[in-house]
Amino acid sequence: MTKFPMTATGAKALEEELAKLLAERPKISQAIATARELGDLKENAEYHAAREQQGLAEARIRDIEAKLSNAQIIDIRQIPPSGKVIFGTTVEIAHCETDESLRYQIVGEDEADIKQGKISVTSPIARALIGKEAGDTVTVKTPGGVVDYEIIEVQHL
């Protein structure tokens, strides 16, 4: 079975979400039981809402358990800094034409959130950056065309 990379922080966040969902299970079951006592199930909105909530929670629990079981958890703090861009590092890059500076952490696909500065290891920018060092220039093929970036700094955080 293929393992997918995930940062230790990402794994911890999923474990916390899983614990919260598992703690909600009894409350949802109780809501279903209470709604069931109200009578006719065909027209019982509370019952249908509780069942839908249960279905969503159970689906998310299965999803998180699958992600965690297929995860290869990588803690960047346990890897000696080499100066190279690797999974988990935080990279500051500058657009070669505009000098616009960007800062990204390279994370697993499920953790990616561009608003938080986290990009997937499978993204075009991350693929271009992996293995490079500060001072290197990388060329990234984007939907808007080819863009060159200079690596300013690589951090092991």
N, C-alpha and C positions, 0 to 999 in steps of 0.2 A: 504494500500500500504506500502511496506517495505521501510524504510528509510535506507540509507547507510551513514556511518560516513565519514566526510570530515573535514579536518582542516580549520580554518579560512583563513590561508594563501593559501591553495589550492582553496578555494571558491573564494577568491579575484582574483587569477590568472585566473580562468575560466571566471569570470565576465569581466576582462580586455580583454581577448581574444574574448569574445562575443561582447563587445562594438566595438572592432576593426573590426570584421567581419561584424557587422551591418553597420558600417561606409563605408565599402567597397561595399556594395550592390549597391548604385547608380552608382558607377564607373563601376561595372561589367555590369549593365543594359545599361549604355551608350556605353560600348565597344560592346555589342551585337547589339545595334541599329546602331552604326557606321559600323560594319561589315556587317550587313544586307543590308545597302545601297550600298555595293560594288557589288551587283549582285547575280548571281546564288549561292544558298545556298549549293547545293550538293558538289561543289568543292571549297568552301570558307573556307580556313583553319583558318582564323581569327575568323570567326563566330563559327566554331566548338570548337576552343580553348576557346573562351569566354563562350560558353554554358557549356563546361566541367568545367571551373573555377566556374561558377555559381552553377552547381550541387554539386561540392565539398564544396563550401562555405555554401550552404543551408543545406547540410547533416551535416556539422560540427555545424552549428547554432542549428539545431534540437537536435543533440547529447548533446551539452553543456546545452541547456535549459532543457532537460530531466534529466541530471545529477544534475543540480542545484535544480530542483523541487523535486528530490528524495533524496536530501542530508540532513543529520542531521549534521549541522555545529557545530563543537566542538572547542571552543577556550580554549586551555590548560592554557592560562594565567588567565582565569576566575575561574579555579578550584584550590582550596588551595592544595599546595604540601602535599602529604601524605607519600612520600618516596617509594610508590609502582609504578610499571610500569603500566601505563594506556595508552589509546589511546592518541597520541599527544606528549607523553614524549620522550625525547632523552635519549638513554641508551648506556652506554659504557660497553662492555663485553670483557672478555678475554678467549681465547681458553685454556682450562685447560691443554692440553698436550704441546702446542707450545708457550703459553704465548702471542700469537698474539692478539693485541687489536683491537677491531672494535667498531665503533660508528654508531648507527642507530636512526633515528626518526621513530616512529610507526605512519603511516598515512593510509588514505583510499586507496582502490585498485587503483583508477584512478590517485592517486598522486605518487604512488610508483616509485622510480627511484634509483636503487642500486648505480649508479655512484654518486648521490648526497647524499647518505647515508640515503635514505628514503625507508623503507620496508612496505609492506602491512600488515595491521592488521590481514589478513587471512593467511599470510605466516607461515610456520612451526616455524621459529625462534620467530616471534612475538607472536604466540599462546603460545609458551613455556614460554615467558617472562612475559606476562600479569599477573598481580597480585603478582609478586615477588618483592623482595627488594634488595638493595645493600648487597652484601655478600652471597646471595643465589646462588646455583649452579643449572643450568637447563640442561636437556638432550634434544637434538634436533635430530629427525630422519631426515637425509638428504639422497639424492640419493646415496651419497658416504658412507653412514653408520651412526652410531650413534655418535654424537659429544657432549661433555660436555663443557659448558661455565659458567664462574663465572661472576656475575653482579658486576661491579666495581662501577658504579655511575648511578643514575637516576636523570635527570634534567627536570624541568618544564621551558621550554623556550618559 
